[in-house]
Amino acid sequence: MDVSIIGANGSTGKHIASRILLERLLLPTDRLQLVGRRDGSSGKALYGFRQDLKDAFAEHCPIIDIALQPEEVVADIIVMTAGETIQAHSDPGKAPPSRDELAIYNQQIAIPYADALAQYGHGHEVVIVVTNPVELIVEVFSQRYDRHRVVGMGAYQDSLRFRREVARSINVSREAVRAMVLGEHGDGIVPLWSSIAIQGFSDNETARAIRNVRSSTSSREFPGTLIRMRNEIIKIAQSGDIAEAFRRFDTLPPDVRIMVGPFLTLFAGAKTDIATANATVDLFKCMLSGKDTVIAAQVSLVNEFLQVKGPIGAPVVISPKGWDAVYPTTLSDGEQQLFIQSAQSIQEKINRWIV
C-alpha cells in the first residue's frame, strides 16, 4: 500500500507521518510519499525530514520518496493536510486570517492536486481531507473526482472529542461511550445526544446521565448556548489569565467543550496538530480494517441523507474504498433542524468561496 501526505512539511503532516511509522501501519515494501511544493520551504526541508524518519524508524521503515509537483502524487491513500490554519497571532496587533481568507487561500492550494488526481489518478485512490475549511476542500476534490472516495475527517475528530468530553463528565472511559457529531466542522456542529450509548448503562441510566451533563434541554438551544459560553471563556483568555480560562473551561458542558477547547488551545499559543494527526490516523486505520465501519465524516451528499446536497458531516459507512453509503440514523426533531440549518449555512459559504 502507498500513502501520500500532501503538506508533509507542516506540523500536522509531520505528526501523521511519524504516527504511521510508529504504529507500523506500512510494511517495508510499502511506500510513504512526502509531498511539498518545489517553490516553497518544503522543497528542501522534506529531504531532511525523510532522513530523520529513516533514522528514527530504521528497523521497519517503508520506502519514503518525495514529490514536489501535484502530478507526481501517486498513492492508494492521499492525505490532504496542506494549507494555512487559524491560530492565535504572536503579534497582538495583527489579526489571524478570517475563515473567508483561509478558504480562499487553501482552496487555491487544493485545486492543483484535485485537478492532477482527476487527470492522472487511476480511480482507486482515496482522499482523506484534513485541510480547513474541510467542507470546502471536500467539495473541491468531489467536484473533480469520485465523491465516494473523498472523506473529510472533521466530524470524525469532533465525534472523538464529544465521546471524550461526555466520558469525562460522567466518569467513564472514552471507549465506553458511543456518540456522533454531524454538521459543520465549525460553529454549525450538531452533537447527537440521541446517539449516545454508554457501555454498562441501562437506557434509563444513560438518559439520566445525559440530563445531568448536557448544556441545554433542547438541541435548538445549543447554538445560542455555545456562543454565549464561548464568548465568556474567550474574554477571560484575552485578559491574559489563561489558567483561569482553562479552569472555567473544565466546568462547561461536554457539548460546549468540544468547540471551546480548540479555541482555547490557540489562545494559549499552542496548536491542535497532535490531536488532529491522531484523529486522522485513527480514521486511516478504520478504513484499512477491512470492515464496514459507521463513522461521522464530511462527505459530499446528493440527497442521501435528509435531502441534503453538498459537503457536510454525515453518518457514513466507510471501507478501504472510501464511503459506501449513508448509515440510516434517526435524529431528534431538534437535531434534524440543526443539521438542516448547518447544511444551508455550509452551502451559502461554498457558494461564496468556490471559484
C-alpha positions in Angstrom: 0.0 0.0 0.0 1.2 3.5 -0.8 0.3 6.6 1.2 0.9 10.2 0.2 0.8 13.1 2.6 0.2 16.5 0.9 1.7 19.1 3.1 4.1 16.7 4.8 6.4 19.5 5.9 3.6 21.1 8.0 3.3 20.3 11.7 0.2 18.1 11.2 1.7 16.4 8.2 4.8 15.5 10.2 2.8 14.1 13.1 0.8 12.0 10.7 3.9 10.6 9.0 5.5 9.8 12.4 2.4 8.2 13.8 2.0 6.0 10.7 5.6 4.7 11.1 5.4 4.5 14.8 2.4 2.2 14.6 4.0 0.2 11.8 1.0 0.7 9.5 3.2 0.3 6.4 5.4 -2.6 5.5 9.0 -2.2 4.5 7.9 -2.8 0.9 5.1 -0.1 1.1 5.7 3.5 0.2 5.2 6.7 2.1 5.3 9.8 -0.2 6.1 13.2 1.3 4.5 15.9 -0.8 5.5 19.5 -0.8 6.0 22.4 -3.2 9.1 22.9 -5.2 9.0 26.7 -4.8 8.3 26.6 -1.0 10.3 25.8 2.0 9.4 22.2 1.8 11.3 21.9 -1.5 14.4 21.4 0.7 13.1 20.6 4.1 11.4 17.3 3.1 14.7 15.8 2.2 15.9 16.4 5.8 12.5 15.1 7.2 12.9 11.9 5.2 16.3 11.3 6.6 15.0 12.0 10.1 12.2 9.4 9.6 14.8 6.9 8.3 17.0 7.4 11.4 14.0 7.1 13.8 12.4 4.0 12.2 15.2 2.3 10.5 14.2 -1.3 11.5 10.7 -1.1 10.0 10.8 1.9 7.7 8.9 1.8 4.4 10.2 3.2 1.1 10.0 7.0 1.5 10.0 9.3 -1.5 9.4 12.9 -2.1 7.0 14.6 -4.6 7.2 18.3 -5.3 4.6 18.6 -8.1 0.9 17.7 -8.0 1.2 15.3 -11.0 3.8 13.4 -9.1 1.4 12.3 -6.3 0.8 8.6 -6.6 -0.8 6.6 -3.8 -3.6 4.4 -2.6 -4.5 6.8 0.2 -3.9 10.5 -0.2 -4.0 12.7 3.0 -4.6 16.3 2.2 -3.1 18.5 5.0 -1.6 21.4 3.1 -2.7 24.9 3.8 -2.9 27.6 6.4 -4.7 27.3 9.7 -6.4 29.8 12.0 -4.2 30.4 15.0 -3.6 33.0 17.6 -1.1 35.5 16.3 2.1 36.2 18.2 1.7 39.9 17.3 -1.4 41.1 19.3 -1.8 43.9 16.9 -2.2 41.6 13.9 -5.4 39.6 13.5 -5.3 36.0 12.4 -6.7 35.1 9.0 -10.5 35.1 8.8 -12.4 31.9 7.7 -13.1 33.6 4.4 -9.4 34.3 3.8 -8.5 30.8 4.9 -11.0 29.3 2.5 -9.7 31.4 -0.5 -6.1 30.6 0.2 -6.4 26.9 1.0 -8.7 26.3 -2.0 -6.0 27.6 -4.3 -3.6 25.1 -2.8 -6.0 22.2 -3.1 -7.2 22.7 -6.7 -4.0 21.7 -8.5 -3.9 18.5 -6.5 -7.5 17.7 -7.2 -7.0 18.5 -10.9 -3.9 16.3 -11.1 -5.8 13.4 -9.4 -8.6 13.7 -11.9 -6.2 13.7 -14.8 -3.6 11.2 -13.7 -5.3 9.1 -11.0 -6.3 5.5 -11.5 -9.7 5.8 -9.9 -8.9 3.7 -6.9 -7.3 6.4 -4.7 -9.0 7.5 -1.5 -8.6 11.1 -0.3 -8.7 12.0 3.4 -9.2 15.7 3.8 -7.7 17.4 6.9 -7.2 20.9 5.5 -9.8 23.5 6.6 -12.4 24.6 5.9 -12.8 20.8 5.5 -16.2 21.1 3.7 -14.8 23.3 1.1 -11.8 21.1 0.4 -14.0 18.0 0.3 -16.1 19.8 -2.4 -13.1 20.8 -4.4 -12.0 17.1 -4.7 -15.5 15.8 -5.1 -16.2 18.1 -8.0 -13.2 16.6 -9.8 -13.1 13.0 -8.6 -15.4 10.2 -7.4 -17.1 11.8 -4.4 -17.4 8.4 -2.7 -13.6 8.3 -2.4 -13.3 11.7 -0.7 -13.7 11.8 3.1 -13.2 14.7 5.4 -12.1 13.9 9.0 -13.6 17.0 10.8 -16.8 15.3 12.0 -14.8 12.2 13.0 -12.5 14.3 15.2 -15.4 16.2 16.6 -17.1 12.9 17.5 -13.9 11.7 19.2 -13.9 14.9 21.3 -17.6 14.5 22.1 -17.1 11.0 23.3 -14.1 12.1 25.4 -15.9 15.0 27.0 -19.1 13.0 27.7 -17.0 10.3 29.3 -15.1 12.8 31.4 -18.3 14.3 32.6 -19.8 11.0 33.7 -16.5 9.5 34.9 -16.1 6.6 32.4 -13.5 5.8 29.8 -14.0 7.2 26.2 -14.1 3.6 24.9 -17.3 3.1 26.9 -19.1 5.9 25.1 -20.6 5.8 21.6 -21.6 9.2 20.2 -21.6 11.2 17.0 -21.2 14.8 15.9 -22.6 15.7 12.5 -22.9 19.0 10.6 -20.1 21.5 10.0 -16.6 21.2 11.4 -17.1 24.7 13.0 -19.9 26.7 14.5 -22.5 24.5 12.7 -21.7 21.3 14.6 -24.6 19.1 15.6 -23.9 17.0 18.7 -26.2 13.9 18.6 -27.2 13.4 22.2 -29.8 11.0 20.9 -26.9 8.8 19.6 -25.2 8.3 22.9 -24.8 4.8 24.3 -22.8 4.1 27.4 -21.4 0.6 28.0 -22.8 -0.9 31.2 -25.6 1.7 31.5 -29.3 0.9 31.0 -31.4 3.2 28.8 -32.7 5.0 31.9 -29.2 5.4 33.4 -28.0 6.8 30.1 -30.9 9.3 29.9 -30.3 10.4 33.5 -26.6 10.9 32.9 -27.3 12.9 29.8 -29.7 15.2 31.6 -27.1 15.9 34.3 -24.4 17.0 31.9 -25.8 18.4 28.6 -25.8 22.2 28.0 -29.5 22.6 27.4 -32.7 20.6 27.4 -33.2 21.1 23.6 -30.8 20.9 20.7 -32.4 24.0 19.3 -31.0 26.0 22.2 -27.4 24.7 21.6 -26.1 27.3 19.1 -27.0 30.2 21.4 -25.6 28.5 24.5 -22.4 27.7 22.6 -21.8 31.3 21.5 -22.6 32.7 25.0 -20.3 30.3 26.8 -17.5 30.5 24.3 -17.5 34.3 24.4 -17.2 34.2 28.2 -14.2 31.9 28.0 -12.5 33.9 25.2 -13.0 37.1 27.2 -11.1 35.5 30.1 -8.4 34.3 27.8 -8.0 37.6 26.2 -7.5 39.2 29.6 -4.3 37.2 29.8 -5.4 34.7 32.6 -5.1 31.5 30.6 -5.0 29.4 33.7 -8.4 30.8 34.8 -9.8 30.3 31.3 -8.9 26.6 31.4 -10.3 26.3 35.0 -13.6 27.8 33.7 -13.4 25.6 30.6 -13.5 22.5 32.8 -16.8 23.5 34.2 -18.5 23.8 30.8 -21.0 21.1 29.5 -19.3 18.5 27.2 -21.0 19.6 24.0 -19.7 23.1 24.5 -16.2 21.9 25.5 -15.7 20.2 22.1 -15.9 23.6 20.4 -14.3 25.8 23.1 -11.3 23.5 23.6 -9.6 24.1 20.3 -10.2 27.9 20.5 -8.7 28.0 24.0 -5.7 25.9 22.8 -5.0 28.5 20.1 -5.3 31.4 22.6 -2.8 29.7 24.8 -0.3 29.9 21.9 -0.4 26.1 21.2 -1.8 24.2 18.2 -4.2 21.3 17.8 -2.0 19.5 15.3 -1.2 16.4 17.5 -4.9 15.8 18.2 -5.7 16.3 14.5 -2.9 13.9 13.4 -4.1 11.2 15.9 -7.7 11.5 14.7 -6.6 11.3 11.1 -4.5 8.2 11.6 -7.4 6.6 13.6 -9.7 7.3 10.6 -7.0 5.8 8.4 -6.9 2.7 10.5 -10.7 2.4 10.4 -10.6 2.4 6.6 -7.9 -0.2 6.5 -9.6 -2.6 8.9 -11.3 -4.4 6.1 -14.6 -4.0 7.9 -17.5 -1.7 7.0 -17.5 0.8 9.8 -20.0 3.5 10.7 -18.5 6.9 11.5 -19.3 10.6 11.1 -17.3 12.3 8.4 -17.5 15.1 5.9 -18.7 13.8 2.5 -20.4 15.4 -0.5 -24.1 14.3 -0.4 -26.6 14.1 -3.2 -29.9 13.7 -1.3 -28.7 10.5 0.6 -29.5 12.0 4.0 -32.4 14.4 4.8 -32.4 15.5 1.2 -29.2 17.5 1.7 -26.9 18.3 -1.3 -23.3 19.3 -0.7 -20.5 18.6 1.7 -21.4 18.1 5.4 -20.6 15.8 8.3 -22.9 12.8 8.0 -23.1 9.2 9.3 -21.5 7.1 6.7 -20.3 3.5 6.2 -16.6 3.6 5.3 -14.3 0.9 3.9 -10.9 0.8 2.1 -12.8 2.1 -1.0 -13.9 5.3 0.8 -17.5 5.8 1.9 -20.0 3.3 0.6 -23.3 4.7 1.8 -25.0 6.9 4.4 -26.0 4.9 7.5 -29.7 5.3 8.3 -29.7 7.4 11.5 -32.7 8.8 13.4 -32.2 12.3 14.7 -34.4 14.1 17.2 -36.5 17.0 15.8 -34.1 19.5 17.3 -31.0 17.7 15.9 -32.6 17.4 12.5 -33.4 21.2 12.5 -29.8 22.0 13.4 -28.5 19.6 10.7 -30.6 21.3 8.0 -29.5 24.7 9.2 -25.9 23.6 9.1 -26.3 22.3 5.6 -27.8 25.6 4.4 -25.0 27.6 6.1 -22.3 25.5 4.6 -23.9 25.8 1.1 -24.0 29.6 1.4 -20.3 29.6 2.3 -19.4 27.2 -0.5 -21.3 29.5 -3.0 -19.3 32.4 -1.7 -15.9 30.7 -1.7 -15.9 28.3 -4.6 -14.1 29.5 -7.8 
